[in-house]
Amino acid sequence: MLRRLLFAGYERQLNRAYRNRLASRGSTAQGVFWRSQSSQFARFDALLSLVHQLRGDQPTSIADIGCGYGAMLDFISASTAFRQIDYQGVDINRAMIAACKQKFPYQTGVFSTGNKPSSMVNFCLFSGTFNLTHSHDPALWNDYIFTCLDRCMARAQYGLILNLLCAPKAKIQKQIFYASRAAFIQRAETHFGPTHAQTTRHVTGDVSFVITRKS
C-alpha cells in the first residue's frame, strides 16, 4: 500500500511538471524536457528500427507509452521505413493528450489518457518515459519502472522496447534517472524473459532495450 501511494505521488508530480512545461514551451522537444529534437528523433529511430528488425515489413501495432504531444507519430509519418506501423499514443497527462488531439484532429481514437494500451498491441514502446523523476531513491524508481512495464506487458503480444540513460551504477542526478545496464537486463530477464540491449547511436549514455516474453 505504501509503495502504491509513493508511485501515485510520483505520477502527480510528473503530471504537474509536464503540464507546466507544455504550457511554457509548447508542443516541442523542449516541451517534454528533451535537450533537442535531434536527440529525440535519434531515440525514435532506434526504437522503431528494433521493431522493424523483429517484424520486417509485416503490419505491426505499437503503443507509444508516454507519448507526450505525439512527436513519434510525426516521425513515423515522415519516414518510408516505418509505414507498416499502426500507432497508438498513451499518456497519463491529460494536457499532453489534449495537445495530441489538437495537433492530429483527423486521427480519431489514436490517442488516449492512461498508463497502458487500450487494447492488445504487438509492442509497447517507451521513449524517454522514465528519464525524469521526482524520486531520490534509484532502487525505488527502478521498482516503479518495472511496475509500469509489467502492466504494459499484459497488453503486448511480443514484448516491450524502451530506452534508458545508463551509468555504471544506477543513480539519480538532477532529477534524471540513470539505470545500470547490466542490472536492468538481469532483472528484466528474470521477471519477463530474454532481454537484449544496444547503445543508441548519436545519444551519449542512452541504451535501447528489447524485452521479450519467455518461450
Secondary structure, 3 states (H helix, E strand, C coil): CHHHHHHHHHHHHHHHHHHHHHHHHCCCCHHHCCCCHHHHHHHHHHHHHHHHHHHCCCCEEEEEECCCCCHHHHHHHCCHHHCCEEEEEEECCHHHHHHHHHHCCCCCCCEEECCCCCCCEEEEEECCCCCECCCCCHHHHHHHHHHHHHHHHCCEEEEEEEEEEEECCCEEECCEEEEEHHHHHHHHHHHCCCEEEEECCCCCCEEEEEEECCC
